Amino acid sequence: MESENVLELLKSKILFLAEQNINIENRMKQNENALEFLKSKNSSLEEQNIKLEREIAEYRNILKDLINDQDNMFKVIDYYYNKLIQTLANSFDNLAFEFNYDVPDGYVYPKIESEEETVRKIIEEGVSLSRFGDGEFSIIANNAHTDFQKYDTELSRKLLEVLKSDNAKLSIGIANNYGNLTCYSAVAAHGIRDYMTCEVRDFHAKLLNPYRVYSNAYLTRFYLMYKDRFTDAPRKRLNNLKRIWDKRNVIIVEGAETRLGVLNNLFDNAGQIRRILAPATNSFSRYSEVFKAAQEFAEKDTLFLLAIGPSSTILAYDLTVLGHQAVDVGHIDIEYEWMLAGKGIRVSVPHKFNNEFSGGDIVEPINDPTYLSQIVASFL
């Protein structure tokens, strides 16, 4: 009996130890699983830490950029603040001239005839027209003003010669900026005030003849700059201009991508149209060739319409000296395109060069048979 009891005790002990072993194995497995979990968790945390470090680095860079942008922002604010102050100062200085009140002693307003009178003289008296804007005056002053025409000493000399000329068959146009500006839009008037500083007025006064009657260089700017641009007035001004080439045989001398009257009806009332193309920019570099071609293709009673930047001013003069009639029509076509758009602002005209609109120097090609057939000479 005693041996049986010992045997049972041993069996019981073995079973207990077996259970304990199983529990230990289960705990070991649990610990292994926990270890794997912790390893996985640690790996995930390491990845998150790397990501956070990258984000922190990005935020540091953004913070640096914000600090730099803040500096730039203050610079931009300072620039426009100073520009605003200068604009207000220019506007204040210009008020005396706009309202003819307390004008400096000795100052004489240039005499500028009506647009109707200029058109009448062109039609009835066969007068030519050379126009002077801020670009032409700036070139005379030896300043590089325009992006579409580099400064050239010969161009400057020639422009001054034209401005001082007294050919009875050539009318000289200057912009009607000197007095009252109430006919212009607010944007146009402010632009004029910014330009017409006391220094500019003094410079013009030294060049202009106080006894001469000038034409209005804004003759071909019939739409955008005027306060009445949303009325029928621009159309009436344009119809008056169209009388100039009515049934006339015309040679258009223009920049390579200017395309006066192309894909619109601006010159539908003209007779024969031929075209001489100059470079889209810096046309004066090929001036002698353009001038020679104009002489070769000119016939009796040919009317030249010119749109090659400051070179137009000179070409009108040189052709007039030779007995031809030439009218500097400047931006007439792009004004017409803007009028047709009817928005009262500058808009993109993709198939025509436009130096007054951002991206306007990128021009889409066209394949218009009528236009291509009119080109008689090309200097690109």
C-alpha positions as CSV (number, residue, x, y, z in Angstrom):
1,M,0.0,0.0,0.0
2,E,2.7,2.4,0.9
3,S,4.4,1.7,-2.5
4,E,1.1,2.4,-4.3
5,N,0.7,5.7,-2.6
6,V,4.3,6.6,-3.5
7,L,3.5,5.7,-7.2
8,E,0.4,7.8,-7.2
9,L,2.3,10.6,-5.7
10,L,4.9,10.4,-8.4
11,K,2.3,10.2,-11.1
12,S,0.6,13.3,-9.7
13,K,4.0,15.1,-9.5
14,I,4.8,14.1,-13.1
15,L,1.4,15.4,-14.3
16,F,2.0,18.6,-12.4
17,L,5.4,19.1,-13.9
18,A,4.0,18.3,-17.4
19,E,1.4,21.0,-16.9
20,Q,4.0,23.4,-15.7
21,N,6.1,22.7,-18.7
22,I,3.2,23.3,-21.0
23,N,2.5,26.6,-19.3
24,I,6.2,27.6,-19.6
25,E,6.1,26.7,-23.3
26,N,2.9,28.7,-23.8
27,R,4.5,31.7,-22.0
28,M,7.6,31.3,-24.1
29,K,5.4,31.4,-27.2
30,Q,3.6,34.4,-25.9
31,N,6.9,36.1,-25.2
32,E,8.1,35.3,-28.6
33,N,4.9,36.8,-30.1
34,A,5.3,39.8,-27.9
35,L,8.9,40.1,-29.0
36,E,7.9,40.0,-32.6
37,F,5.2,42.5,-32.0
38,L,7.6,44.8,-30.2
39,K,10.1,44.4,-33.1
40,S,7.4,45.2,-35.6
41,K,6.2,48.2,-33.5
42,N,9.8,49.4,-33.1
43,S,10.3,49.1,-36.9
44,S,7.0,51.1,-37.5
45,L,8.1,53.7,-35.0
46,E,11.5,54.0,-36.7
47,E,9.8,54.6,-40.0
48,Q,7.5,57.2,-38.4
49,N,10.5,58.9,-36.8
50,I,12.3,59.1,-40.2
51,K,9.1,60.5,-41.8
52,L,8.7,63.0,-39.0
53,E,12.4,64.1,-39.3
54,R,11.8,64.6,-43.1
55,E,8.6,66.6,-42.3
56,I,10.5,68.7,-39.7
57,A,13.2,69.4,-42.3
58,E,10.5,70.4,-44.8
59,Y,8.8,72.7,-42.3
60,R,12.2,74.3,-41.5
61,N,12.7,75.0,-45.2
62,I,9.2,76.3,-45.5
63,L,9.8,78.5,-42.5
64,K,13.0,79.8,-44.2
65,D,11.0,80.5,-47.4
66,L,8.3,82.3,-45.4
67,I,11.0,84.5,-43.8
68,N,12.5,85.2,-47.2
69,D,9.0,85.7,-48.7
70,Q,8.2,88.1,-45.9
71,D,11.3,90.1,-46.8
72,N,10.3,90.0,-50.5
73,M,6.8,90.9,-49.6
74,F,8.0,94.0,-47.7
75,K,10.2,94.8,-50.7
76,V,7.2,94.5,-53.0
77,I,5.1,96.6,-50.6
78,D,7.8,99.3,-50.5
79,Y,8.1,99.3,-54.3
80,Y,4.4,99.8,-54.9
81,Y,4.1,102.2,-52.0
82,N,6.9,104.3,-53.5
83,K,5.3,104.0,-56.9
84,L,2.0,105.1,-55.5
85,I,3.6,108.1,-53.8
86,Q,5.3,109.0,-57.1
87,T,2.1,108.6,-59.0
88,L,0.3,110.9,-56.6
89,A,3.1,113.4,-56.8
90,N,3.0,113.3,-60.6
91,S,-0.8,113.7,-60.5
92,F,-0.5,116.6,-58.2
93,D,2.1,118.3,-60.4
94,N,0.0,117.6,-63.5
95,L,-3.2,119.2,-62.1
96,A,-1.9,122.7,-62.9
97,F,-1.5,121.8,-66.5
98,E,-4.7,119.8,-66.8
99,F,-6.8,122.7,-65.5
100,N,-4.6,125.5,-66.8
101,Y,-4.2,126.9,-63.3
102,D,-1.0,128.4,-61.9
103,V,1.0,127.1,-64.9
104,P,4.7,128.0,-64.7
105,D,5.6,131.3,-66.4
106,G,6.6,131.0,-70.0
107,Y,5.0,127.5,-70.5
108,V,3.3,127.2,-73.8
109,Y,0.8,124.4,-74.6
110,P,1.6,122.7,-77.9
111,K,-1.1,123.4,-80.5
112,I,-2.8,120.2,-81.5
113,E,-5.5,120.2,-84.2
114,S,-8.7,118.0,-84.1
115,E,-8.6,114.5,-85.5
116,E,-11.2,115.4,-88.0
117,E,-8.9,118.2,-89.4
118,T,-6.0,115.8,-89.7
119,V,-8.1,113.3,-91.6
120,R,-9.4,116.1,-93.8
121,K,-5.9,117.2,-94.7
122,I,-4.8,113.6,-95.4
123,I,-7.7,113.1,-97.8
124,E,-8.1,116.5,-99.4
125,E,-4.6,117.8,-99.4
126,G,-2.6,114.5,-99.7
127,V,-0.7,115.2,-96.5
128,S,1.4,112.5,-94.9
129,L,1.6,111.8,-91.2
130,S,4.5,111.0,-88.9
131,R,3.6,110.3,-85.3
132,F,5.7,110.8,-82.1
133,G,4.9,109.0,-78.9
134,D,6.8,108.4,-75.7
135,G,9.0,105.8,-77.5
136,E,10.2,108.2,-80.2
137,F,10.8,111.0,-77.7
138,S,12.8,108.6,-75.5
139,I,15.0,107.5,-78.4
140,I,15.7,111.1,-79.2
141,A,16.7,111.6,-75.6
142,N,19.2,108.7,-76.0
143,N,17.2,106.3,-73.9
144,A,16.5,102.7,-74.7
145,H,12.7,102.8,-74.2
146,T,11.1,100.0,-76.1
147,D,11.5,96.2,-76.2
148,F,10.6,96.1,-79.9
149,Q,13.3,98.6,-81.1
150,K,16.8,98.8,-79.8
151,Y,18.4,102.2,-79.4
152,D,20.4,103.4,-82.4
153,T,22.2,106.7,-82.7
154,E,21.2,107.1,-86.4
155,L,17.6,106.4,-85.5
156,S,17.8,109.0,-82.8
157,R,19.3,111.6,-85.2
158,K,16.8,110.8,-87.9
159,L,13.8,111.1,-85.6
160,L,15.0,114.5,-84.4
161,E,15.4,115.6,-88.1
162,V,11.8,114.5,-88.8
163,L,10.4,116.3,-85.7
164,K,12.2,119.5,-86.7
165,S,11.2,119.3,-90.4
166,D,9.0,121.8,-92.1
167,N,7.7,120.0,-95.2
168,A,4.3,121.3,-95.9
169,K,3.2,117.9,-97.1
170,L,4.1,116.2,-93.8
171,S,2.0,116.6,-90.6
172,I,3.8,115.8,-87.4
173,G,1.7,114.1,-84.7
174,I,2.3,114.3,-81.0
175,A,0.2,112.7,-78.2
176,N,-2.5,115.0,-76.8
177,N,-1.1,114.7,-73.2
178,Y,-0.3,118.3,-72.3
179,G,-3.6,119.7,-71.1
180,N,-7.0,118.4,-70.0
181,L,-7.4,114.6,-69.7
182,T,-11.1,114.3,-69.0
183,C,-11.8,112.5,-72.3
184,Y,-9.6,109.6,-71.3
185,S,-10.3,106.6,-69.0
186,A,-9.0,106.7,-65.5
187,V,-6.3,104.1,-66.4
188,A,-5.1,106.1,-69.4
189,A,-5.2,109.4,-67.6
190,H,-3.0,108.0,-64.7
191,G,-0.6,106.5,-67.3
192,I,-0.3,109.9,-68.9
193,R,0.3,111.6,-65.6
194,D,3.0,109.1,-64.7
195,Y,4.7,109.9,-68.0
196,M,4.3,113.7,-68.1
197,T,6.7,114.6,-65.4
198,C,8.1,118.1,-65.2
199,E,11.4,116.8,-66.7
200,V,9.5,115.3,-69.7
201,R,7.5,118.5,-70.2
202,D,10.7,120.5,-70.2
203,F,12.3,118.2,-72.7
204,H,9.3,118.3,-75.0
205,A,9.2,122.1,-74.7
206,K,12.8,122.3,-75.9
207,L,12.0,120.2,-79.0
208,L,8.5,121.4,-80.0
209,N,7.7,124.6,-82.0
210,P,5.2,126.7,-80.1
211,Y,4.0,128.2,-83.3
212,R,3.4,124.9,-85.2
213,V,0.1,123.1,-85.3
214,Y,0.6,119.4,-84.7
215,S,-1.7,116.5,-85.4
216,N,-2.9,114.2,-82.5
217,A,-0.7,111.1,-82.4
218,Y,-3.6,109.3,-80.8
219,L,-5.5,109.5,-84.1
220,T,-5.1,105.7,-84.5
221,R,-5.8,105.0,-80.9
222,F,-9.5,105.4,-81.3
223,Y,-10.8,102.9,-78.7
224,L,-9.1,101.7,-75.6
225,M,-7.9,104.8,-73.9
226,Y,-11.1,106.8,-74.2
227,K,-13.8,107.1,-71.5
228,D,-16.5,106.7,-74.1
229,R,-15.2,103.3,-75.4
230,F,-18.4,101.5,-74.5
231,T,-20.5,103.9,-76.7
232,D,-20.7,104.2,-80.5
233,A,-18.0,106.9,-80.5
234,P,-15.0,104.6,-81.2
235,R,-16.9,103.2,-84.2
236,K,-17.5,106.7,-85.5
237,R,-13.8,107.6,-85.0
238,L,-12.8,104.5,-86.9
239,N,-15.2,105.1,-89.8
240,N,-13.7,108.6,-90.1
241,L,-10.2,107.0,-90.3
242,K,-11.4,104.4,-92.9
243,R,-12.1,107.3,-95.3
244,I,-8.3,107.7,-95.6
245,W,-7.8,104.5,-97.7
246,D,-11.3,104.4,-99.2
247,K,-10.8,103.0,-102.8
248,R,-7.1,103.8,-102.6
249,N,-4.3,101.4,-103.8
250,V,-2.4,100.7,-100.6
251,I,1.0,99.4,-99.8
252,I,1.2,98.3,-96.1
253,V,4.6,98.4,-94.6
254,E,4.4,96.4,-91.4
255,G,6.2,94.1,-89.0
256,A,6.4,90.4,-90.0
257,E,3.6,89.4,-87.6
258,T,1.6,92.6,-87.4
259,R,-0.9,91.5,-90.1
260,L,-2.9,94.7,-90.4
261,G,-6.5,94.0,-91.4
262,V,-5.9,90.2,-91.6
263,L,-8.9,88.1,-90.5
264,N,-11.0,91.3,-90.0
265,N,-12.6,93.9,-92.3
266,L,-10.5,96.9,-91.4
267,F,-9.4,97.5,-95.0
268,D,-12.3,96.0,-96.9
269,N,-13.0,99.4,-98.5
270,A,-9.5,99.8,-99.9
271,G,-8.5,99.1,-103.5
272,Q,-5.5,96.9,-104.2
273,I,-3.5,96.0,-101.1
274,R,0.2,95.0,-101.2
275,R,2.5,94.3,-98.3
276,I,6.2,94.9,-97.5
277,L,7.3,93.0,-94.4
278,A,9.9,94.2,-92.0
279,P,11.3,92.4,-88.9
280,A,8.8,92.1,-86.1
281,T,11.2,93.9,-83.8
282,N,14.2,96.2,-84.5
283,S,12.9,97.1,-87.9
284,F,15.4,99.9,-88.2
285,S,18.1,97.3,-88.7
286,R,16.6,96.6,-92.2
287,Y,15.4,100.2,-92.9
288,S,17.4,100.9,-96.0
289,E,16.1,97.7,-97.7
290,V,12.5,98.4,-96.7
291,F,12.8,102.0,-98.0
292,K,14.3,100.8,-101.3
293,A,11.5,98.2,-101.7
294,A,8.9,100.9,-101.0
295,Q,10.3,103.0,-103.8
296,E,10.4,100.1,-106.2
297,F,6.7,99.1,-105.7
298,A,5.3,102.7,-105.4
299,E,3.0,103.8,-108.2
300,K,1.2,107.0,-108.9
301,D,-1.3,107.8,-106.1
302,T,-0.1,104.9,-104.0
303,L,-1.0,105.3,-100.3
304,F,1.5,103.9,-97.8
305,L,0.2,102.7,-94.5
306,L,3.0,102.2,-92.0
307,A,3.3,100.1,-88.9
308,I,6.9,99.3,-88.1
309,G,7.4,101.1,-84.8
310,P,9.6,104.3,-84.7
311,S,10.8,103.4,-88.2
312,S,7.3,104.4,-89.4
313,T,7.9,107.9,-88.3
314,I,11.0,108.2,-90.4
315,L,9.7,106.2,-93.4
316,A,6.7,108.5,-93.7
317,Y,9.0,111.5,-93.9
318,D,11.4,109.9,-96.4
319,L,8.6,108.9,-98.7
320,T,7.0,112.3,-98.5
321,V,10.3,113.9,-99.6
322,L,10.1,111.7,-102.7
323,G,6.5,112.9,-103.4
324,H,4.6,109.9,-102.0
325,Q,1.8,109.9,-99.4
326,A,2.5,107.9,-96.3
327,V,0.5,107.6,-93.0
328,D,1.9,106.2,-89.8
329,V,-1.1,104.1,-88.6
330,G,0.7,102.6,-85.6
331,H,-1.6,100.3,-83.5
332,I,-4.8,100.9,-85.5
333,D,-5.4,97.2,-86.2
334,I,-4.8,96.0,-82.6
335,E,-7.2,98.7,-81.4
336,Y,-9.8,97.4,-83.8
337,E,-9.3,93.9,-82.6
338,W,-9.8,95.1,-79.0
339,M,-12.9,97.1,-80.0
340,L,-14.3,93.9,-81.7
341,A,-13.7,92.0,-78.5
342,G,-15.8,94.7,-76.7
343,K,-14.3,94.2,-73.2
344,G,-12.8,97.7,-72.8
345,I,-9.4,96.2,-71.9
346,R,-6.4,94.7,-73.7
347,V,-7.0,91.1,-74.8
348,S,-4.9,88.5,-76.5
349,V,-4.9,88.4,-80.3
350,P,-3.0,85.1,-80.8
351,H,-2.3,85.5,-84.6
352,K,-1.0,89.1,-84.3
353,F,2.1,90.6,-82.7
354,N,1.2,92.8,-79.8
355,N,3.9,94.5,-77.7
356,E,1.3,95.9,-75.3
357,F,0.0,92.5,-74.0
358,S,1.9,90.0,-71.9
359,G,2.9,87.1,-74.2
360,G,1.9,89.1,-77.3
361,D,5.3,88.4,-78.8
362,I,4.3,84.7,-79.2
363,V,2.3,84.7,-82.4
364,E,0.4,81.8,-83.9
365,P,1.0,81.1,-87.6
366,I,-1.7,81.7,-90.2
367,N,-2.2,80.3,-93.6
368,D,-4.5,82.9,-95.2
369,P,-4.2,82.8,-99.0
370,T,-5.3,86.4,-99.5
371,Y,-2.7,87.8,-97.0
372,L,0.1,85.6,-98.4
373,S,-0.7,86.7,-101.9
374,Q,-0.4,90.4,-100.9
375,I,3.2,90.1,-99.7
376,V,5.5,91.6,-102.4
377,A,8.7,91.9,-100.3
378,S,9.9,90.5,-97.0
379,F,12.9,91.5,-94.9
380,L,13.0,89.3,-91.8
